[in-house]
Amino acid sequence: MIIMERTDKSSFGILGGTFDPIHYGHLIAAEYARCEFNLTRVIFMPAARPPHKQLEYVLAEEHRYKMVELAIKNNPAFEVSSLEMDREGYSYTVDTIEYFLKNCPEQEIYFIMGADSLLFMDTWKEYERLATLCKFVVVTRPGYILDKSDKRLQHLPSGLWNNIRGLQIPGLDISSSDIRKRAAEGRPIKYLLPPGVEEYIDYHYLYREEGTGYDK
């Protein structure tokens, strides 16, 4: 689903990612951001061909999209978009933000991202221009303070800090890579992700060596 034009004056969030698979950490980040910044909706944006993962196996996009659908179905403020999957070539955040600026000109955009992504933002396409296009919700664990004097962040554009909004969420030790590893080894993944996603993974035998559904 590609999000069409909305003319109401409000703010919305975009949470991009591979979602391979989506898990409770993603959902909590989206919900906390929605509440903290009074967002009317949060759009989950599965990446089709993320450039930073071009040498890794990534689950086929139809599986990742369907898992997001299953994960968010009970939250009316959550949506999923196929925008990046429908676009040819790699998925670039700057192109996605520009699409929404054009199609939702009256709405303010909050791009939701993890603190780890902030460390490598200078590798993103046109990151200096991107830094001026929207607000950035940087999700951190409890006790982590975003500090522009941090040597790891000094390569970022100075203007970016005017658009950064920090957001602390509960410290959940959940990652997509760990879920994939556990599934491949036949270990339980229950309570790491929504039941519908767990059932989908089991039904399609995803992440098993003998399973299907991978793109390269």
Backbone torsions as a table, in degrees:
resi	resn	phi	psi	omega
1	MET	NA	122.8	174.2
2	ILE	-93.7	129.9	-176.4
3	ILE	-72.2	127.8	-179.1
4	MET	-90.2	177.0	-173.4
5	GLU	-63.3	137.8	173.7
6	ARG	-125.8	137.4	-174.5
7	THR	-111.0	-3.6	179.9
8	ASP	-71.5	143.2	-178.9
9	LYS	-81.8	104.4	-176.8
10	SER	-162.4	-176.3	178.9
11	SER	-121.5	147.5	175.8
12	PHE	-140.1	160.7	-178.9
13	GLY	-111.1	154.3	173.0
14	ILE	-125.4	125.8	175.6
15	LEU	-116.3	106.1	-179.6
16	GLY	-95.7	161.1	178.1
17	GLY	165.6	169.7	176.1
18	THR	-74.6	-33.8	-178.8
19	PHE	52.4	59.6	-172.5
20	ASP	-124.8	64.2	3.9
21	PRO	-102.3	172.0	171.2
22	ILE	-67.7	147.4	-179.2
23	HIS	-144.9	-177.8	-174.7
24	TYR	-64.2	-28.4	176.9
25	GLY	-60.0	-42.7	177.2
26	HIS	-62.3	-45.0	-176.0
27	LEU	-66.6	-40.1	178.9
28	ILE	-66.4	-42.4	178.1
29	ALA	-59.1	-43.6	-179.5
30	ALA	-65.7	-43.6	-177.4
31	GLU	-70.3	-41.4	177.6
32	TYR	-62.8	-42.3	178.7
33	ALA	-64.1	-41.6	179.7
34	ARG	-58.7	-46.0	-178.1
35	CYS	-72.8	-43.8	-175.3
36	GLU	-65.6	-37.1	-174.6
37	PHE	-110.7	14.6	174.4
38	ASN	54.2	48.5	-179.6
39	LEU	-82.7	137.6	179.7
40	THR	-72.9	-25.2	-178.5
41	ARG	-162.5	160.2	171.8
42	VAL	-126.2	125.3	-179.7
43	ILE	-99.1	119.7	175.1
44	PHE	-84.9	127.9	-172.2
45	MET	-120.9	87.1	177.3
46	PRO	-64.8	131.4	178.7
47	ALA	-80.5	138.2	178.2
48	ALA	-81.0	-55.1	-177.3
49	ARG	-134.0	77.4	-179.9
50	PRO	-64.9	125.1	-175.2
51	PRO	-61.2	-30.3	-177.6
52	HIS	-76.5	-6.7	179.3
53	LYS	-119.5	24.0	-173.5
54	GLN	-67.4	-18.8	-179.7
55	LEU	-101.4	4.6	-179.1
56	GLU	-109.7	159.6	171.3
57	TYR	-76.3	133.2	176.7
58	VAL	-128.1	135.8	-179.1
59	LEU	-58.9	145.1	-179.0
60	ALA	-53.8	143.8	-170.8
61	GLU	-62.8	-32.2	-179.4
62	GLU	-64.9	-32.8	176.7
63	HIS	-70.6	-44.6	-178.1
64	ARG	-66.2	-38.8	177.5
65	TYR	-63.4	-45.6	-178.5
66	LYS	-64.3	-38.3	179.0
67	MET	-64.9	-36.9	175.9
68	VAL	-64.7	-44.2	177.1
69	GLU	-54.3	-46.6	-179.4
70	LEU	-65.2	-37.2	-175.8
71	ALA	-70.4	-32.4	-172.1
72	ILE	-104.2	1.3	-169.3
73	LYS	-61.5	-23.6	-177.6
74	ASN	-94.9	4.8	178.3
75	ASN	-116.9	106.5	-176.3
76	PRO	-65.8	-14.2	179.0
77	ALA	-88.5	-4.7	180.0
78	PHE	-101.5	140.3	176.4
79	GLU	-133.7	161.4	173.5
80	VAL	-125.5	139.5	-179.3
81	SER	-121.2	141.9	176.4
82	SER	-98.1	14.2	-174.9
83	LEU	-50.7	-51.4	-176.3
84	GLU	-72.9	-28.5	177.4
85	MET	-72.0	-30.2	-179.6
86	ASP	-82.1	-17.4	-178.3
87	ARG	-81.0	139.7	177.6
88	GLU	-75.0	149.4	177.4
89	GLY	83.5	-164.4	-178.3
90	TYR	-73.6	161.5	179.1
91	SER	-93.7	118.6	179.4
92	TYR	-118.9	131.7	-177.6
93	THR	-60.8	-40.1	-177.1
94	VAL	-61.1	-36.3	179.0
95	ASP	-69.1	-38.0	178.8
96	THR	-66.0	-45.6	179.6
97	ILE	-62.4	-41.2	179.8
98	GLU	-64.3	-35.6	176.3
99	TYR	-59.2	-46.7	-177.5
100	PHE	-73.5	-31.9	175.4
101	LEU	-62.3	-36.2	179.6
102	LYS	-74.6	-41.4	-172.8
103	ASN	-92.7	-16.7	177.8
104	CYS	-130.8	61.2	-171.6
105	PRO	-65.1	-21.7	-177.9
106	GLU	-90.5	-2.8	-175.8
107	GLN	-109.5	145.7	177.2
108	GLU	-91.2	136.9	-174.7
109	ILE	-104.4	133.2	173.3
110	TYR	-117.3	114.2	178.5
111	PHE	-91.7	120.0	-175.0
112	ILE	-93.8	127.2	-175.8
113	MET	-146.9	160.1	176.9
114	GLY	-85.4	156.8	179.3
115	ALA	-61.6	-30.6	178.7
116	ASP	-65.5	-34.4	177.7
117	SER	-68.1	-33.2	179.5
118	LEU	-61.2	-33.4	-178.9
119	LEU	-62.3	-28.3	-175.4
120	PHE	-114.3	18.0	-176.4
121	MET	-62.5	-26.0	-179.4
122	ASP	-69.7	-6.8	176.1
123	THR	-92.6	-5.1	-178.1
124	TRP	-78.7	155.1	178.4
125	LYS	-61.7	127.6	175.8
126	GLU	48.4	46.1	-173.7
127	TYR	-63.9	-30.5	-179.6
128	GLU	-67.9	-38.2	176.7
129	ARG	-73.9	-40.1	178.3
130	LEU	-55.9	-37.5	-177.3
131	ALA	-59.8	-18.7	-177.3
132	THR	-100.3	-5.1	-168.7
133	LEU	-89.5	-24.7	-174.5
134	CYS	-156.3	177.7	171.3
135	LYS	-86.1	152.4	179.4
136	PHE	-123.0	117.5	174.9
137	VAL	-91.7	111.5	-178.5
138	VAL	-99.9	112.9	-175.0
139	VAL	-85.4	128.9	-179.7
140	THR	-130.2	165.6	174.4
141	ARG	-81.7	162.4	179.6
142	PRO	-55.6	134.9	177.0
143	GLY	89.6	-10.8	-179.6
144	TYR	-86.9	124.6	-177.9
145	ILE	-109.8	124.9	174.7
146	LEU	-73.0	125.9	-175.5
147	ASP	-137.8	117.9	-176.6
148	LYS	-70.1	-9.9	174.8
149	SER	-82.6	-8.7	176.7
150	ASP	-58.7	124.7	-176.4
151	LYS	-58.2	-28.7	-179.1
152	ARG	-71.8	-14.3	-175.9
153	LEU	-114.5	1.1	-174.7
154	GLN	-73.3	-10.0	177.9
155	HIS	-82.1	-9.1	-176.9
156	LEU	-79.4	152.6	179.7
157	PRO	-60.6	138.5	-177.4
158	SER	-61.7	-33.0	-179.4
159	GLY	-68.8	-18.4	-179.6
160	LEU	-62.0	-34.8	-174.4
161	TRP	-64.9	-23.2	175.7
162	ASN	-69.6	-22.0	-176.8
163	ASN	-105.8	0.9	-179.5
164	ILE	-87.9	135.9	173.5
165	ARG	-125.8	117.4	178.9
166	GLY	-78.0	149.0	179.5
167	LEU	-146.6	113.6	177.3
168	GLN	-89.0	135.4	177.1
169	ILE	-126.5	165.1	178.5
170	PRO	-54.8	143.4	-179.0
171	GLY	-78.8	93.2	178.8
172	LEU	-102.0	125.1	179.9
173	ASP	-87.9	68.1	-179.0
174	ILE	-126.3	133.9	176.1
175	SER	-142.5	151.4	177.8
176	SER	-62.5	-38.3	-178.6
177	SER	-64.1	-38.9	178.4
178	ASP	-67.6	-39.9	177.9
179	ILE	-62.5	-43.6	178.0
180	ARG	-60.3	-43.0	-179.0
181	LYS	-64.7	-43.6	-179.5
182	ARG	-64.4	-42.5	179.2
183	ALA	-63.4	-41.0	-179.8
184	ALA	-63.7	-31.2	-178.4
185	GLU	-92.6	1.4	179.0
186	GLY	75.8	18.1	178.8
187	ARG	-91.2	158.6	-174.9
188	PRO	-67.7	143.3	174.5
189	ILE	-120.6	6.1	178.3
190	LYS	-58.5	142.1	179.4
191	TYR	73.8	3.1	173.0
192	LEU	-96.3	-20.3	-178.8
193	LEU	-150.8	166.8	-177.8
194	PRO	-61.2	148.8	-177.9
195	PRO	-55.5	-38.7	179.9
196	GLY	-62.3	-35.9	178.4
197	VAL	-72.2	-40.7	176.7
198	GLU	-59.4	-44.7	180.0
199	GLU	-64.7	-37.8	179.0
200	TYR	-64.5	-43.5	178.5
201	ILE	-61.4	-44.6	-179.8
202	ASP	-65.6	-43.8	-176.4
203	TYR	-62.8	-41.4	-177.4
204	HIS	-93.1	2.6	177.0
205	TYR	55.3	43.8	-177.5
206	LEU	-78.2	151.0	176.7
207	TYR	71.7	0.9	172.0
208	ARG	-85.4	151.8	-178.7
209	GLU	-59.9	-34.7	-178.6
210	GLU	-85.8	-6.0	-174.6
211	GLY	-74.5	176.8	180.0
212	THR	-119.1	174.8	171.6
213	GLY	108.5	4.8	-178.5
214	TYR	-89.5	143.2	169.3
215	ASP	-108.3	160.1	175.2
216	LYS	-132.5	NA	NA
